Amino acid sequence: MSPDLDVAVVGGGIAGLTTAYELQRAGLTVRVYEELAHVGGRMHSFRHDGYTVDEGAEQIPEQGYRATWELLRRLGVPMSEVPRIGSSIGMWRDGRAHPGVAETSAVLGGAGLSPRARLDLARFLVSAGCRRHAFDGDHPELTPLGAATLREFAARYHPDLHDYLLQPVAGGFFGWDTARSTAAPMVSLLLAVGHPAGWRTYRDGMDLLARRLAEGLDVVTGSTVHEVTADGEGARVRVDDSVVTARSAVLCVPAPIAARLHPGAPQDVTAYLQACTFTPTLKVSCLLRRPLAPESSRPLYCLLTPEKEESVLAGVIVDHVKHPQRVPAGKGLLTLMAGAATIPELLQAPEQQVIDRLTGAARRYVPGLESADARYFVHRFVHGLPEATPEALRLRARFMAREVGPVEYAGDWVMLRPASEGAVRAGALAASRVLSRLRGHRAPDRPTAWEKAS
Ligand SMILES: Cc1cc2nc3c(=O)[nH]c(=O)nc-3n(C[C@H](O)[C@H](O)[C@H](O)COP(=O)(O)OP(=O)(O)OC[C@H]3O[C@@H](n4cnc5c(N)ncnc54)[C@H](O)[C@@H]3O)c2cc1C
Protein backbone atom coordinates (compact mmCIF):
# COMPACT_ATOMS: atom_id res chain seq x y z
CA MET A 1 0.00 0.00 0.00
CA SER A 2 1.40 3.42 -0.85
CA PRO A 3 1.97 5.82 2.06
CA ASP A 4 -0.35 8.78 2.71
CA LEU A 5 2.45 11.32 2.24
CA ASP A 6 6.01 11.56 1.01
CA VAL A 7 7.02 13.47 4.13
CA ALA A 8 5.32 14.23 7.44
CA VAL A 9 6.87 17.20 9.23
CA VAL A 10 6.28 17.44 12.99
CA GLY A 11 6.33 21.05 14.24
CA GLY A 12 5.37 24.31 12.54
CA GLY A 13 8.25 26.41 13.86
CA ILE A 14 10.75 27.96 11.48
CA ALA A 15 12.74 24.69 11.18
CA GLY A 16 9.66 22.63 10.25
CA LEU A 17 8.36 25.20 7.79
CA THR A 18 11.77 25.51 6.11
CA THR A 19 12.01 21.72 5.80
CA ALA A 20 8.52 21.51 4.31
CA TYR A 21 9.12 24.43 1.93
CA GLU A 22 12.30 22.88 0.55
CA LEU A 23 10.75 19.44 0.13
CA GLN A 24 7.57 20.72 -1.49
CA ARG A 25 9.69 22.84 -3.82
CA ALA A 26 11.46 19.62 -4.85
CA GLY A 27 8.10 18.09 -5.82
CA LEU A 28 7.22 15.97 -2.78
CA THR A 29 3.86 15.82 -1.00
CA VAL A 30 4.46 17.22 2.45
CA ARG A 31 2.24 17.96 5.43
CA VAL A 32 3.20 19.89 8.57
CA TYR A 33 1.55 18.98 11.90
CA GLU A 34 1.58 21.77 14.51
CA GLU A 35 0.00 21.34 17.92
CA LEU A 36 -0.71 25.03 18.55
CA ALA A 37 -3.34 27.08 16.72
CA HIS A 38 -0.65 29.06 14.89
CA VAL A 39 2.72 28.58 13.19
CA GLY A 40 6.03 30.17 14.22
CA GLY A 41 6.85 28.35 17.47
CA ARG A 42 9.46 30.38 19.31
CA MET A 43 9.26 33.02 16.56
CA HIS A 44 5.56 33.69 17.08
CA SER A 45 4.21 37.22 17.51
CA PHE A 46 0.72 38.22 18.54
CA ARG A 47 -1.31 41.35 17.92
CA HIS A 48 -3.36 43.18 20.54
CA ASP A 49 -5.01 46.61 20.20
CA GLY A 50 -2.50 47.79 17.57
CA TYR A 51 0.57 46.45 19.44
CA THR A 52 2.72 43.71 17.86
CA VAL A 53 4.37 41.57 20.52
CA ASP A 54 7.25 39.14 19.89
CA GLU A 55 6.84 36.18 22.23
CA GLY A 56 10.29 34.71 21.56
CA ALA A 57 12.85 35.89 18.98
CA GLU A 58 13.47 39.63 18.77
CA GLN A 59 15.88 40.39 15.90
CA ILE A 60 17.86 39.05 12.95
CA PRO A 61 21.21 40.43 11.85
CA GLU A 62 22.25 41.22 8.27
CA GLN A 63 25.39 39.13 8.56
CA GLY A 64 25.75 35.50 9.59
CA TYR A 65 22.16 34.58 8.62
CA ARG A 66 22.74 33.49 5.03
CA ALA A 67 20.10 30.72 4.93
CA THR A 68 17.44 33.06 6.40
CA TRP A 69 18.18 35.83 3.89
CA GLU A 70 18.20 33.29 1.05
CA LEU A 71 14.69 32.16 2.06
CA LEU A 72 13.46 35.74 2.37
CA ARG A 73 14.84 36.52 -1.09
CA ARG A 74 13.11 33.48 -2.61
CA LEU A 75 9.82 34.42 -0.97
CA GLY A 76 10.13 37.94 -2.37
CA VAL A 77 10.30 39.65 1.06
CA PRO A 78 12.05 43.00 0.43
CA MET A 79 14.66 44.40 2.85
CA SER A 80 12.21 47.23 3.64
CA GLU A 81 10.03 44.66 5.48
CA VAL A 82 13.00 43.93 7.72
CA PRO A 83 14.20 47.40 8.75
CA ARG A 84 17.36 48.13 10.70
CA ILE A 85 16.87 48.66 14.42
CA GLY A 86 19.54 51.37 14.37
CA SER A 87 19.80 52.01 18.11
CA SER A 88 22.14 50.71 20.71
CA ILE A 89 22.38 47.96 23.37
CA GLY A 90 23.25 49.26 26.84
CA MET A 91 24.91 47.62 29.85
CA TRP A 92 23.81 48.56 33.36
CA ARG A 93 26.71 49.25 35.68
CA ASP A 94 27.07 51.37 38.81
CA GLY A 95 23.63 52.91 38.60
CA ARG A 96 23.48 53.86 34.92
CA ALA A 97 23.21 52.52 31.38
CA HIS A 98 26.38 52.37 29.25
CA PRO A 99 25.45 52.24 25.54
CA GLY A 100 27.53 50.58 22.81
CA VAL A 101 27.59 46.89 23.82
CA ALA A 102 29.11 44.66 21.08
CA GLU A 103 30.02 47.71 18.99
CA THR A 104 33.60 48.18 17.82
CA SER A 105 33.58 51.42 19.80
CA ALA A 106 33.15 49.36 23.01
CA VAL A 107 36.91 48.80 22.91
CA LEU A 108 37.34 52.59 23.14
CA GLY A 109 34.15 53.79 24.83
CA GLY A 110 33.82 50.93 27.28
CA ALA A 111 30.11 50.02 27.21
CA GLY A 112 30.49 49.28 30.92
CA LEU A 113 33.94 47.63 30.65
CA SER A 114 36.98 48.83 32.59
CA PRO A 115 40.10 49.90 30.59
CA ARG A 116 41.92 46.61 31.37
CA ALA A 117 38.92 44.60 30.21
CA ARG A 118 38.73 46.64 26.98
CA LEU A 119 42.35 45.78 26.30
CA ASP A 120 41.59 42.08 26.81
CA LEU A 121 38.56 42.37 24.52
CA ALA A 122 40.69 44.01 21.84
CA ARG A 123 43.29 41.22 22.21
CA PHE A 124 40.67 38.53 21.82
CA LEU A 125 39.00 40.24 18.84
CA VAL A 126 42.32 40.59 17.01
CA SER A 127 43.28 36.95 17.62
CA ALA A 128 39.81 35.65 16.68
CA GLY A 129 39.80 37.91 13.60
CA CYS A 130 43.07 36.31 12.44
CA ARG A 131 41.49 32.83 12.82
CA ARG A 132 38.02 33.80 11.63
CA HIS A 133 37.54 30.59 9.57
CA ALA A 134 38.16 28.51 12.73
CA PHE A 135 34.91 29.84 14.26
CA ASP A 136 32.51 28.15 11.83
CA GLY A 137 29.00 28.21 13.32
CA ASP A 138 28.13 25.04 11.37
CA HIS A 139 30.85 23.17 13.29
CA PRO A 140 30.92 24.63 16.81
CA GLU A 141 32.65 21.46 18.06
CA LEU A 142 35.73 22.26 15.95
CA THR A 143 36.64 25.78 17.15
CA PRO A 144 39.91 26.49 19.04
CA LEU A 145 37.79 26.95 22.20
CA GLY A 146 37.05 23.21 22.43
CA ALA A 147 34.34 22.34 24.96
CA ALA A 148 35.26 25.13 27.44
CA THR A 149 32.27 26.69 29.16
CA LEU A 150 31.80 30.45 28.89
CA ARG A 151 33.02 30.80 32.46
CA GLU A 152 36.16 28.75 31.79
CA PHE A 153 36.83 30.72 28.61
CA ALA A 154 36.33 34.06 30.42
CA ALA A 155 38.75 33.07 33.21
CA ARG A 156 41.61 33.82 30.80
CA TYR A 157 40.65 37.49 30.78
CA HIS A 158 39.81 40.39 33.09
CA PRO A 159 36.72 39.49 35.22
CA ASP A 160 34.70 42.32 33.59
CA LEU A 161 34.61 40.37 30.32
CA HIS A 162 32.54 37.73 32.07
CA ASP A 163 30.55 39.96 34.39
CA TYR A 164 29.78 42.86 32.03
CA LEU A 165 29.75 41.24 28.60
CA LEU A 166 29.58 37.44 28.27
CA GLN A 167 27.25 36.72 31.21
CA PRO A 168 24.73 39.50 30.45
CA VAL A 169 24.65 38.65 26.72
CA ALA A 170 24.36 34.88 27.35
CA GLY A 171 21.84 35.37 30.16
CA GLY A 172 19.79 38.09 28.47
CA PHE A 173 19.54 36.68 24.96
CA PHE A 174 19.75 32.91 25.63
CA GLY A 175 18.83 32.43 29.31
CA TRP A 176 22.19 30.65 29.66
CA ASP A 177 24.16 29.93 32.81
CA THR A 178 27.81 30.60 31.86
CA ALA A 179 28.97 27.70 34.07
CA ARG A 180 26.95 25.23 31.96
CA SER A 181 27.00 26.49 28.36
CA THR A 182 30.01 26.31 26.07
CA ALA A 183 31.76 29.35 24.65
CA ALA A 184 32.24 28.07 21.10
CA PRO A 185 28.64 28.41 19.76
CA MET A 186 28.15 31.88 21.27
CA VAL A 187 31.55 33.26 20.22
CA SER A 188 31.05 31.87 16.68
CA LEU A 189 27.58 33.44 16.56
CA LEU A 190 28.74 36.85 17.81
CA LEU A 191 31.65 36.93 15.37
CA ALA A 192 29.32 35.96 12.52
CA VAL A 193 26.55 38.49 13.22
CA GLY A 194 28.87 41.45 13.76
CA HIS A 195 28.00 44.93 14.94
CA PRO A 196 24.44 45.56 16.33
CA ALA A 197 24.13 48.50 13.90
CA GLY A 198 23.43 45.80 11.27
CA TRP A 199 20.72 44.03 13.29
CA ARG A 200 17.17 44.14 11.95
CA THR A 201 13.68 43.19 12.97
CA TYR A 202 10.60 42.33 10.91
CA ARG A 203 8.42 45.43 10.69
CA ASP A 204 5.27 43.37 11.19
CA GLY A 205 6.47 40.97 13.89
CA MET A 206 9.09 38.22 14.11
CA ASP A 207 6.65 35.63 12.74
CA LEU A 208 6.68 37.18 9.25
CA LEU A 209 8.91 34.52 7.69
CA ALA A 210 6.91 31.69 9.31
CA ARG A 211 3.61 33.13 8.06
CA ARG A 212 4.96 33.62 4.54
CA LEU A 213 6.34 30.07 4.39
CA ALA A 214 3.10 28.58 5.73
CA GLU A 215 0.95 30.36 3.10
CA GLY A 216 2.10 27.95 0.38
CA LEU A 217 2.21 24.77 2.48
CA ASP A 218 -0.16 22.09 3.74
CA VAL A 219 -0.10 22.92 7.48
CA VAL A 220 -2.51 21.34 9.95
CA THR A 221 -2.58 23.44 13.12
CA GLY A 222 -4.11 22.22 16.37
CA SER A 223 -2.76 18.69 15.69
CA THR A 224 -0.57 16.98 18.28
CA VAL A 225 1.81 14.24 17.22
CA HIS A 226 2.11 11.58 19.93
CA GLU A 227 4.58 9.12 18.43
CA VAL A 228 6.75 8.55 15.37
CA THR A 229 8.05 5.09 14.49
CA ALA A 230 10.32 3.85 11.71
CA ASP A 231 8.36 1.23 9.85
CA GLY A 232 10.27 -0.73 7.21
CA GLU A 233 11.18 1.78 4.53
CA GLY A 234 8.99 4.58 5.90
CA ALA A 235 7.53 6.11 9.04
CA ARG A 236 4.25 5.94 10.95
CA VAL A 237 3.08 9.10 12.67
CA ARG A 238 0.43 8.90 15.40
CA VAL A 239 -1.31 12.25 15.20
CA ASP A 240 -4.32 13.04 17.42
CA ASP A 241 -6.32 9.78 17.20
CA SER A 242 -5.22 8.59 13.77
CA VAL A 243 -2.10 7.14 12.13
CA VAL A 244 -0.50 8.70 9.05
CA THR A 245 2.07 6.84 6.96
CA ALA A 246 4.89 8.61 5.14
CA ARG A 247 8.07 7.72 3.26
CA SER A 248 9.90 9.99 5.73
CA ALA A 249 9.12 11.88 8.91
CA VAL A 250 11.09 14.90 10.09
CA LEU A 251 10.94 15.83 13.78
CA CYS A 252 11.24 19.63 13.93
CA VAL A 253 10.69 20.05 17.66
CA PRO A 254 13.13 20.75 20.54
CA ALA A 255 15.42 17.77 21.26
CA PRO A 256 13.73 16.66 24.52
CA ILE A 257 10.38 16.44 22.68
CA ALA A 258 11.98 14.63 19.72
CA ALA A 259 13.44 12.06 22.15
CA ARG A 260 10.01 11.46 23.66
CA LEU A 261 8.19 11.19 20.30
CA HIS A 262 10.67 8.75 18.77
CA PRO A 263 12.15 6.61 21.54
CA GLY A 264 13.38 3.93 19.13
CA ALA A 265 16.17 6.05 17.59
CA PRO A 266 19.70 4.60 17.12
CA GLN A 267 22.17 5.00 20.02
CA ASP A 268 24.20 7.93 18.53
CA VAL A 269 20.99 9.85 17.98
CA THR A 270 19.55 9.11 21.42
CA ALA A 271 22.80 10.09 23.17
CA TYR A 272 22.90 13.46 21.41
CA LEU A 273 19.19 14.12 21.97
CA GLN A 274 19.61 13.45 25.68
CA ALA A 275 22.61 15.80 25.85
CA CYS A 276 20.71 18.58 24.04
CA THR A 277 19.13 20.21 27.08
CA PHE A 278 17.37 23.56 26.81
CA THR A 279 17.25 26.67 28.98
CA PRO A 280 13.74 27.97 29.70
CA THR A 281 12.85 31.62 28.97
CA LEU A 282 10.33 33.92 30.60
CA LYS A 283 9.31 37.38 29.42
CA VAL A 284 6.66 39.92 30.36
CA SER A 285 5.39 42.34 27.68
CA CYS A 286 4.20 45.72 29.02
CA LEU A 287 1.78 47.44 26.62
CA LEU A 288 2.08 51.05 27.76
CA ARG A 289 0.00 54.15 27.14
CA ARG A 290 3.19 56.21 26.79
CA PRO A 291 6.68 55.37 25.54
CA LEU A 292 8.74 54.79 28.70
CA ALA A 293 12.37 53.70 28.34
CA PRO A 294 15.60 53.41 30.37
CA GLU A 295 17.56 56.68 30.55
CA SER A 296 20.71 56.69 28.44
CA SER A 297 23.03 59.11 26.61
CA ARG A 298 22.02 57.33 23.34
CA PRO A 299 18.64 55.72 22.57
CA LEU A 300 18.63 52.05 23.61
CA TYR A 301 16.53 49.26 22.20
CA CYS A 302 17.89 46.86 24.77
CA LEU A 303 19.33 47.29 28.25
CA LEU A 304 21.19 44.29 29.70
CA THR A 305 21.25 43.96 33.49
CA PRO A 306 24.20 41.76 34.59
CA GLU A 307 23.79 39.19 37.38
CA LYS A 308 26.46 41.14 39.27
CA GLU A 309 24.01 44.03 39.60
CA GLU A 310 20.54 42.49 39.34
CA SER A 311 19.08 39.20 40.55
CA VAL A 312 15.59 39.14 38.97
CA LEU A 313 15.88 40.63 35.46
CA ALA A 314 18.25 39.79 32.60
CA GLY A 315 17.30 42.91 30.67
CA VAL A 316 14.68 45.17 29.15
CA ILE A 317 13.84 45.43 25.44
CA VAL A 318 12.34 48.70 24.26
CA ASP A 319 10.13 47.44 21.45
CA HIS A 320 8.84 50.86 20.39
CA VAL A 321 12.48 51.87 19.75
CA LYS A 322 13.16 48.51 18.05
CA HIS A 323 10.52 49.55 15.54
CA PRO A 324 7.97 52.38 16.00
CA GLN A 325 5.29 50.54 14.01
CA ARG A 326 5.10 47.86 16.70
CA VAL A 327 2.89 50.21 18.76
CA PRO A 328 0.02 52.63 18.09
CA ALA A 329 1.21 56.26 17.70
CA GLY A 330 2.43 57.76 20.97
CA LYS A 331 2.32 54.46 22.93
CA GLY A 332 5.10 52.27 24.29
CA LEU A 333 6.02 48.59 24.52
CA LEU A 334 8.62 47.07 26.84
CA THR A 335 9.72 43.46 27.19
CA LEU A 336 11.09 42.46 30.58
CA MET A 337 13.35 39.39 30.37
CA ALA A 338 13.71 37.28 33.52
CA GLY A 339 17.20 36.30 34.64
CA ALA A 340 18.38 32.68 34.44
CA ALA A 341 18.45 32.34 38.25
CA THR A 342 14.85 33.59 38.65
CA ILE A 343 13.22 31.62 35.83
CA PRO A 344 12.99 28.19 37.57
CA GLU A 345 10.96 29.57 40.50
CA LEU A 346 8.63 31.60 38.22
CA LEU A 347 8.20 29.18 35.31
CA GLN A 348 5.03 27.63 36.77
CA ALA A 349 3.98 30.60 38.93
CA PRO A 350 0.61 32.38 38.45
CA GLU A 351 0.77 35.21 35.87
CA GLN A 352 0.17 38.01 38.39
CA GLN A 353 3.08 36.82 40.51
CA VAL A 354 5.39 36.84 37.47
CA ILE A 355 4.21 40.31 36.45
CA ASP A 356 4.63 41.74 39.96
CA ARG A 357 8.11 40.30 40.32
CA LEU A 358 9.46 41.48 36.95
CA THR A 359 7.81 44.92 36.91
CA GLY A 360 8.91 45.45 40.53
CA ALA A 361 12.53 44.84 39.50
CA ALA A 362 12.25 46.89 36.28
CA ARG A 363 11.26 50.09 38.10
CA ARG A 364 14.90 50.60 38.96
CA TYR A 365 15.77 50.90 35.26
CA VAL A 366 12.65 52.47 33.69
CA PRO A 367 11.61 55.76 35.30
CA GLY A 368 7.81 56.13 35.47
CA LEU A 369 7.08 52.39 35.26
CA GLU A 370 5.72 52.31 38.83
CA SER A 371 2.80 54.58 37.85
CA ALA A 372 2.39 53.36 34.25
CA ASP A 373 -1.01 52.39 32.93
CA ALA A 374 -0.18 49.10 31.20
CA ARG A 375 -1.57 45.79 30.01
CA TYR A 376 0.73 42.83 30.70
CA PHE A 377 1.30 39.50 28.92
CA VAL A 378 3.52 36.65 30.12
CA HIS A 379 5.44 34.43 27.66
CA ARG A 380 7.09 31.22 28.85
CA PHE A 381 9.06 28.70 26.85
CA VAL A 382 10.06 25.57 28.76
CA HIS A 383 12.36 24.80 25.83
CA GLY A 384 13.67 28.32 25.21
CA LEU A 385 17.15 27.94 23.75
CA PRO A 386 19.51 24.98 23.22
CA GLU A 387 21.91 25.05 26.15
CA ALA A 388 24.99 23.84 24.21
CA THR A 389 26.64 22.06 27.14
CA PRO A 390 30.13 20.47 26.84
CA GLU A 391 28.49 17.03 26.55
CA ALA A 392 26.25 18.11 23.66
CA LEU A 393 29.21 19.68 21.88
CA ARG A 394 31.26 16.48 22.29
CA LEU A 395 28.48 14.25 20.93
CA ARG A 396 27.46 16.45 17.99
CA ALA A 397 29.97 15.19 15.39
CA ARG A 398 28.73 11.58 15.74
CA PHE A 399 25.12 12.72 15.51
CA MET A 400 25.87 14.69 12.34
CA ALA A 401 27.69 11.69 10.82
CA ARG A 402 24.69 9.36 11.32
CA GLU A 403 23.18 7.55 8.34
CA VAL A 404 20.12 9.06 6.75
CA GLY A 405 17.00 7.23 7.94
CA PRO A 406 13.22 7.35 7.60
CA VAL A 407 13.10 9.61 10.68
CA GLU A 408 15.11 12.82 10.42
CA TYR A 409 15.54 15.87 12.69
CA ALA A 410 15.66 19.67 12.43
CA GLY A 411 15.78 22.54 14.92
CA ASP A 412 18.25 25.08 16.28
CA TRP A 413 19.64 22.35 18.57
CA VAL A 414 20.89 20.33 15.57
CA MET A 415 23.34 23.19 14.86
CA LEU A 416 23.77 23.90 18.63
CA ARG A 417 23.16 27.52 17.65
CA PRO A 418 20.90 29.54 19.99
CA ALA A 419 19.37 31.49 17.10
CA SER A 420 16.76 31.11 14.38
CA GLU A 421 19.41 30.88 11.64
CA GLY A 422 20.39 27.58 13.25
CA ALA A 423 16.80 26.36 12.88
CA VAL A 424 16.56 27.48 9.24
CA ARG A 425 19.89 25.86 8.37
CA ALA A 426 18.90 22.65 10.14
CA GLY A 427 15.59 22.62 8.23
CA ALA A 428 17.33 23.04 4.90
CA LEU A 429 19.88 20.37 5.83
CA ALA A 430 17.13 17.92 6.84
CA ALA A 431 15.43 18.53 3.48
CA SER A 432 18.69 17.75 1.66
CA ARG A 433 19.07 14.53 3.64
CA VAL A 434 15.48 13.43 2.96
CA LEU A 435 15.91 14.18 -0.75
CA SER A 436 19.13 12.18 -0.89
CA ARG A 437 17.23 9.19 0.53
CA LEU A 438 14.09 9.50 -1.57
CA ARG A 439 16.07 9.46 -4.82
CA GLY A 440 14.15 10.25 -7.95
CA HIS A 441 12.51 13.28 -6.39
CA ARG A 442 15.63 15.39 -6.49
CA ALA A 443 15.41 18.57 -8.52
CA PRO A 444 19.11 19.23 -9.24
CA ASP A 445 18.60 22.76 -10.54
CA ARG A 446 16.99 23.85 -7.26
CA PRO A 447 19.52 23.72 -4.42
CA THR A 448 18.14 23.93 -0.90
CA ALA A 449 18.96 26.98 1.26
CA TRP A 450 21.45 24.71 3.06
CA GLU A 451 23.35 24.00 -0.15
CA LYS A 452 23.22 27.67 -1.16
CA ALA A 453 24.37 28.86 2.26
CA SER A 454 27.12 26.30 2.92
C1 LIG B 1 12.91 34.28 24.31
C2 LIG B 1 13.62 33.92 23.02
C3 LIG B 1 14.32 34.91 22.33
C4 LIG B 1 14.98 34.58 21.13
N1 LIG B 1 15.61 35.58 20.43
C5 LIG B 1 16.10 35.31 19.19
C6 LIG B 1 16.56 36.37 18.37
O1 LIG B 1 16.49 37.54 18.74
N2 LIG B 1 17.05 36.05 17.13
C7 LIG B 1 17.08 34.76 16.70
O2 LIG B 1 17.52 34.53 15.56
N3 LIG B 1 16.63 33.74 17.44
C8 LIG B 1 16.13 33.98 18.68
N4 LIG B 1 15.60 32.98 19.45
C9 LIG B 1 15.74 31.60 18.96
C10 LIG B 1 14.69 31.25 17.91
O3 LIG B 1 13.42 31.69 18.32
C11 LIG B 1 14.71 29.73 17.73
O4 LIG B 1 16.02 29.33 17.42
C12 LIG B 1 13.81 29.23 16.61
O5 LIG B 1 12.56 29.87 16.62
C13 LIG B 1 13.65 27.72 16.77
O6 LIG B 1 12.81 27.21 15.77
P1 LIG B 1 12.45 25.64 15.70
O7 LIG B 1 11.58 25.47 14.55
O8 LIG B 1 13.72 24.89 15.80
O9 LIG B 1 11.68 25.33 17.06
P2 LIG B 1 10.26 25.86 17.60
O10 LIG B 1 10.08 27.29 17.23
O11 LIG B 1 10.23 25.51 19.05
O12 LIG B 1 9.19 25.01 16.81
C14 LIG B 1 8.75 23.76 17.23
C15 LIG B 1 7.27 23.66 16.96
O13 LIG B 1 6.83 22.34 17.21
C16 LIG B 1 5.56 22.38 17.84
N5 LIG B 1 5.37 21.13 18.55
C17 LIG B 1 5.96 20.72 19.70
N6 LIG B 1 5.56 19.50 20.04
C18 LIG B 1 4.69 19.10 19.09
C19 LIG B 1 3.92 17.90 18.88
N7 LIG B 1 4.00 16.87 19.73
N8 LIG B 1 3.11 17.84 17.79
C20 LIG B 1 3.03 18.87 16.92
N9 LIG B 1 3.73 20.01 17.07
C21 LIG B 1 4.56 20.12 18.14
C22 LIG B 1 5.65 23.62 18.72
O14 LIG B 1 4.37 24.12 19.07
C23 LIG B 1 6.43 24.58 17.83
O15 LIG B 1 5.58 25.38 17.03
C24 LIG B 1 14.94 33.26 20.64
C25 LIG B 1 14.22 32.27 21.34
C26 LIG B 1 13.56 32.60 22.51
C27 LIG B 1 12.77 31.54 23.24
The ligand as an SDF file (V2000), in Angstrom:
LIG
                    3D

 53 58  0  0  0  0  0  0  0  0999 V2000
   12.9070   34.2840   24.3050 C   0  0  0  0  0  0  0  0  0  0  0  0
   13.6180   33.9200   23.0250 C   0  0  0  0  0  0  0  0  0  0  0  0
   14.3190   34.9070   22.3330 C   0  0  0  0  0  0  0  0  0  0  0  0
   14.9760   34.5830   21.1350 C   0  0  0  0  0  0  0  0  0  0  0  0
   15.6090   35.5800   20.4320 N   0  0  0  0  0  0  0  0  0  0  0  0
   16.1030   35.3110   19.1950 C   0  0  0  0  0  0  0  0  0  0  0  0
   16.5630   36.3650   18.3710 C   0  0  0  0  0  0  0  0  0  0  0  0
   16.4900   37.5390   18.7360 O   0  0  0  0  0  0  0  0  0  0  0  0
   17.0480   36.0460   17.1330 N   0  0  0  0  0  0  0  0  0  0  0  0
   17.0820   34.7590   16.6980 C   0  0  0  0  0  0  0  0  0  0  0  0
   17.5180   34.5260   15.5570 O   0  0  0  0  0  0  0  0  0  0  0  0
   16.6280   33.7380   17.4440 N   0  0  0  0  0  0  0  0  0  0  0  0
   16.1250   33.9820   18.6810 C   0  0  0  0  0  0  0  0  0  0  0  0
   15.6030   32.9780   19.4450 N   0  0  0  0  0  0  0  0  0  0  0  0
   15.7360   31.6010   18.9610 C   0  0  0  0  0  0  0  0  0  0  0  0
   14.6890   31.2510   17.9100 C   0  0  0  0  0  0  0  0  0  0  0  0
   13.4220   31.6880   18.3220 O   0  0  0  0  0  0  0  0  0  0  0  0
   14.7070   29.7340   17.7340 C   0  0  0  0  0  0  0  0  0  0  0  0
   16.0180   29.3330   17.4220 O   0  0  0  0  0  0  0  0  0  0  0  0
   13.8090   29.2290   16.6100 C   0  0  0  0  0  0  0  0  0  0  0  0
   12.5650   29.8710   16.6220 O   0  0  0  0  0  0  0  0  0  0  0  0
   13.6510   27.7160   16.7740 C   0  0  0  0  0  0  0  0  0  0  0  0
   12.8070   27.2130   15.7680 O   0  0  0  0  0  0  0  0  0  0  0  0
   12.4510   25.6440   15.7030 P   0  0  0  0  0  0  0  0  0  0  0  0
   11.5750   25.4700   14.5530 O   0  0  0  0  0  0  0  0  0  0  0  0
   13.7170   24.8920   15.8000 O   0  0  0  0  0  0  0  0  0  0  0  0
   11.6790   25.3270   17.0640 O   0  0  0  0  0  0  0  0  0  0  0  0
   10.2640   25.8630   17.6050 P   0  0  0  0  0  0  0  0  0  0  0  0
   10.0850   27.2860   17.2300 O   0  0  0  0  0  0  0  0  0  0  0  0
   10.2340   25.5140   19.0480 O   0  0  0  0  0  0  0  0  0  0  0  0
    9.1920   25.0080   16.8110 O   0  0  0  0  0  0  0  0  0  0  0  0
    8.7530   23.7570   17.2340 C   0  0  0  0  0  0  0  0  0  0  0  0
    7.2660   23.6620   16.9570 C   0  0  0  0  0  0  0  0  0  0  0  0
    6.8290   22.3350   17.2110 O   0  0  0  0  0  0  0  0  0  0  0  0
    5.5560   22.3830   17.8350 C   0  0  0  0  0  0  0  0  0  0  0  0
    5.3720   21.1250   18.5500 N   0  0  0  0  0  0  0  0  0  0  0  0
    5.9590   20.7210   19.7010 C   0  0  0  0  0  0  0  0  0  0  0  0
    5.5600   19.5010   20.0350 N   0  0  0  0  0  0  0  0  0  0  0  0
    4.6870   19.1000   19.0860 C   0  0  0  0  0  0  0  0  0  0  0  0
    3.9240   17.9020   18.8770 C   0  0  0  0  0  0  0  0  0  0  0  0
    3.9970   16.8670   19.7330 N   0  0  0  0  0  0  0  0  0  0  0  0
    3.1120   17.8350   17.7870 N   0  0  0  0  0  0  0  0  0  0  0  0
    3.0290   18.8690   16.9150 C   0  0  0  0  0  0  0  0  0  0  0  0
    3.7260   20.0140   17.0670 N   0  0  0  0  0  0  0  0  0  0  0  0
    4.5650   20.1250   18.1380 C   0  0  0  0  0  0  0  0  0  0  0  0
    5.6520   23.6240   18.7210 C   0  0  0  0  0  0  0  0  0  0  0  0
    4.3650   24.1170   19.0720 O   0  0  0  0  0  0  0  0  0  0  0  0
    6.4300   24.5790   17.8330 C   0  0  0  0  0  0  0  0  0  0  0  0
    5.5810   25.3770   17.0350 O   0  0  0  0  0  0  0  0  0  0  0  0
   14.9400   33.2590   20.6370 C   0  0  0  0  0  0  0  0  0  0  0  0
   14.2210   32.2720   21.3360 C   0  0  0  0  0  0  0  0  0  0  0  0
   13.5650   32.5960   22.5100 C   0  0  0  0  0  0  0  0  0  0  0  0
   12.7710   31.5350   23.2370 C   0  0  0  0  0  0  0  0  0  0  0  0
  1  2  1  0
  2  3  1  0
  2 52  2  0
  3  4  2  0
  4  5  1  0
  4 50  1  0
  5  6  2  0
  6  7  1  0
  6 13  1  0
  7  8  2  0
  7  9  1  0
  9 10  1  0
 10 11  2  0
 10 12  1  0
 12 13  2  0
 13 14  1  0
 14 15  1  0
 14 50  1  0
 15 16  1  0
 16 17  1  0
 16 18  1  0
 18 19  1  0
 18 20  1  0
 20 21  1  0
 20 22  1  0
 22 23  1  0
 23 24  1  0
 24 25  2  0
 24 26  1  0
 24 27  1  0
 27 28  1  0
 28 29  2  0
 28 30  1  0
 28 31  1  0
 31 32  1  0
 32 33  1  0
 33 34  1  0
 33 48  1  0
 34 35  1  0
 35 36  1  0
 35 46  1  0
 36 37  1  0
 36 45  1  0
 37 38  2  0
 38 39  1  0
 39 40  1  0
 39 45  2  0
 40 41  1  0
 40 42  2  0
 42 43  1  0
 43 44  2  0
 44 45  1  0
 46 47  1  0
 46 48  1  0
 48 49  1  0
 50 51  2  0
 51 52  1  0
 52 53  1  0
M  END
$$$$
